[in-house]
Amino acid sequence: MATEPLVSWNAPEHFYVDKKPDWYWAVGIITLAIAAVAFIFGNVITGIFVLVAAAALVLHASHPPRIIYHEVNDRGIVLHDTLYPFVTLDSFWIPHDEFPPKIILKSRKTFMPYIII
């Protein structure tokens, strides 16, 4: 049963800062230094972990955020394709002094106590 949105908007997934080539060089140099020290001291797994973590960081940082659809309707709050029903939410808070603006929802779920929009 479809419901009419009371309020709806589109917003980026996270706050994005464009990275300059110097940032990538710094991450690469620091990563190689830490991995080299780990390999010298015989911590092969730590060295491999540092390399994989840095690769994941660079890949994630290089992509701009997706634009996500947000909606408040009479059943709950919709983020992208996920509905958070009002019966599973305890409270909400809108901090007025923070940038970027956000809505903090307190959920009754154990493994996801806070949802930040």
C-alpha positions as CSV (number, residue, x, y, z in Angstrom):
1,M,0.0,0.0,0.0
2,A,1.7,3.2,-1.3
3,T,1.5,6.3,0.9
4,E,2.0,9.9,-0.1
5,P,5.3,11.4,1.2
6,L,4.8,14.2,3.8
7,V,8.3,15.4,3.1
8,S,10.9,14.2,0.6
9,W,14.3,15.3,-0.5
10,N,17.5,14.1,-2.2
11,A,20.9,14.4,-0.5
12,P,24.4,13.1,-1.1
13,E,25.3,9.9,0.8
14,H,28.1,11.6,2.7
15,F,30.0,14.9,2.7
16,Y,32.6,14.8,-0.1
17,V,35.8,16.7,-0.3
18,D,37.7,16.5,-3.6
19,K,41.2,15.1,-3.1
20,K,44.2,16.6,-4.8
21,P,47.0,14.4,-6.1
22,D,49.2,15.3,-3.1
23,W,46.7,13.5,-0.9
24,Y,47.1,10.3,-2.9
25,W,50.9,10.6,-2.8
26,A,50.9,11.1,0.9
27,V,48.7,8.1,1.5
28,G,50.9,6.0,-0.8
29,I,54.1,7.0,0.9
30,I,52.8,6.5,4.4
31,T,51.3,3.2,3.5
32,L,54.5,1.9,1.9
33,A,56.6,3.1,4.9
34,I,54.3,1.3,7.4
35,A,54.1,-1.9,5.3
36,A,57.9,-1.9,4.8
37,V,58.4,-1.6,8.6
38,A,55.9,-4.4,9.2
39,F,57.7,-6.7,6.6
40,I,61.1,-5.8,8.1
41,F,60.0,-6.9,11.6
42,G,58.4,-10.1,10.2
43,N,54.8,-9.1,10.5
44,V,53.7,-10.2,7.0
45,I,50.0,-10.3,7.8
46,T,50.1,-6.7,9.2
47,G,52.0,-5.5,6.1
48,I,49.4,-7.1,3.8
49,F,46.6,-5.7,5.9
50,V,48.0,-2.2,5.7
51,L,48.3,-2.4,1.9
52,V,44.8,-3.7,1.5
53,A,43.3,-1.1,3.9
54,A,45.1,1.7,2.0
55,A,43.8,0.5,-1.3
56,A,40.2,0.3,0.1
57,L,40.7,3.9,1.5
58,V,41.9,5.3,-1.8
59,L,39.1,3.5,-3.8
60,H,36.4,4.8,-1.4
61,A,37.8,8.3,-1.3
62,S,38.1,8.7,-5.1
63,H,34.3,8.1,-5.8
64,P,31.9,10.9,-5.3
65,P,28.8,10.1,-3.1
66,R,25.6,8.8,-4.5
67,I,22.5,11.0,-4.3
68,I,20.0,9.2,-2.0
69,Y,16.2,9.7,-1.9
70,H,14.8,10.5,1.6
71,E,11.1,10.5,2.5
72,V,9.0,10.9,5.6
73,N,5.5,9.4,5.2
74,D,2.7,8.2,7.5
75,R,4.4,4.8,7.9
76,G,7.9,5.8,8.7
77,I,11.1,7.2,7.2
78,V,12.4,5.9,3.8
79,L,16.1,6.0,3.0
80,H,16.8,5.0,-0.6
81,D,14.8,1.7,-0.6
82,T,14.7,1.0,3.2
83,L,11.7,1.8,5.3
84,Y,12.3,2.5,9.0
85,P,8.8,2.3,10.6
86,F,7.9,4.7,13.3
87,V,7.2,1.8,15.7
88,T,10.9,0.8,15.7
89,L,12.1,4.4,16.4
90,D,12.3,5.8,19.9
91,S,13.2,9.5,19.3
92,F,15.0,11.9,16.9
93,W,17.3,14.9,17.2
94,I,18.2,17.7,14.8
95,P,21.5,19.4,15.9
96,H,21.3,23.0,14.7
97,D,25.0,23.9,15.2
98,E,26.6,21.2,13.0
99,F,27.6,21.1,9.4
100,P,26.5,19.3,7.3
101,P,23.0,19.3,8.7
102,K,21.7,15.9,9.9
103,I,18.9,14.1,11.6
104,I,19.7,11.6,14.2
105,L,17.2,8.8,14.8
106,K,17.3,6.5,17.9
107,S,16.1,3.0,17.0
108,R,15.0,0.2,19.3
109,K,17.1,-2.3,17.3
110,T,20.1,-3.7,19.2
111,F,22.6,-3.8,16.3
112,M,21.6,-0.4,14.8
113,P,20.8,1.9,17.7
114,Y,21.4,5.2,15.8
115,I,20.5,6.1,12.2
116,I,22.1,9.3,10.9
117,I,20.5,11.0,7.9
